[in-house]
């Protein structure tokens, strides 16, 4: 199965999801809080994404629902990077 995001995003998500086993797939609809994403991890993930992609995620976009699934967060990252999510992989 091809990943819907690039390897940098995959690595950032895996680092933030401390309960996701290394051999377990990172699925688009995975409930992130079930895999250890808490408020501190959300902030660290946000900062990592901004640094990695050279973007700034506006405060009005940042809310817990943004981090609900990898797909929701990736779609926002792709939009802020100026391309659709499928072309960034």
C-alpha positions in Angstrom: 0.0 0.0 0.0 1.3 3.4 -1.0 1.4 6.0 1.8 -0.7 9.1 1.1 2.0 11.3 2.5 5.8 11.7 2.2 8.4 9.9 4.3 9.1 13.1 6.4 5.5 13.3 7.6 5.5 9.5 8.3 8.6 9.9 10.5 7.2 12.9 12.4 3.9 11.1 13.0 5.6 7.9 14.1 7.8 9.8 16.6 4.7 11.5 18.1 2.7 8.3 18.3 4.6 6.5 21.0 2.1 3.6 21.3 2.3 2.8 17.5 4.5 -0.3 17.0 7.3 0.1 14.4 5.8 -2.7 12.3 2.2 -1.4 12.6 1.0 0.6 9.6 0.3 4.3 10.0 -3.2 4.4 8.5 -4.9 7.7 7.4 -7.8 7.3 9.7 -5.8 6.1 12.8 -7.2 7.7 15.9 -4.0 9.5 17.1 -5.0 9.9 20.8 -5.4 6.1 21.0 -1.8 5.8 20.1 -0.4 8.3 22.6 -0.8 11.7 21.0 -1.3 14.0 24.0 -1.2 17.8 24.1 2.5 18.0 24.6 3.1 15.6 21.7 0.8 17.8 19.6 2.9 20.9 20.2 6.1 19.0 19.5 4.6 17.6 16.3 3.3 21.0 15.2 6.8 22.5 15.7 8.4 19.6 13.8 6.1 20.0 10.9 6.6 23.7 10.7 10.4 23.3 10.8 10.5 20.3 8.4 8.2 21.9 5.7 9.1 25.5 6.3 5.5 26.5 6.9 3.6 28.2 9.7 0.4 26.7 10.8 -1.9 29.6 11.8 -3.3 29.7 15.3 -6.9 29.7 14.0 -6.3 26.4 12.3 -4.6 24.7 15.4 -7.2 22.9 17.5 -7.3 19.3 18.8 -9.5 18.1 15.9 -6.7 18.9 13.5 -4.6 16.1 15.1 -7.5 13.6 15.2 -6.1 11.5 12.4 -2.9 11.5 10.3 -5.0 12.3 7.2 -6.6 15.4 8.7 -3.2 16.8 9.7 -1.6 15.8 6.4 -4.3 17.5 4.3 -3.7 20.8 6.2 0.1 20.5 5.7 -0.3 19.8 2.0 -2.7 22.8 1.7 -0.3 25.1 3.5 2.6 23.9 1.3 0.5 24.9 -1.8 -0.2 21.5 -3.3 -2.7 18.8 -3.0 -1.7 15.9 -0.7 -1.3 13.4 -3.5 1.3 15.4 -5.3 3.6 15.7 -2.3 4.2 12.0 -1.9 
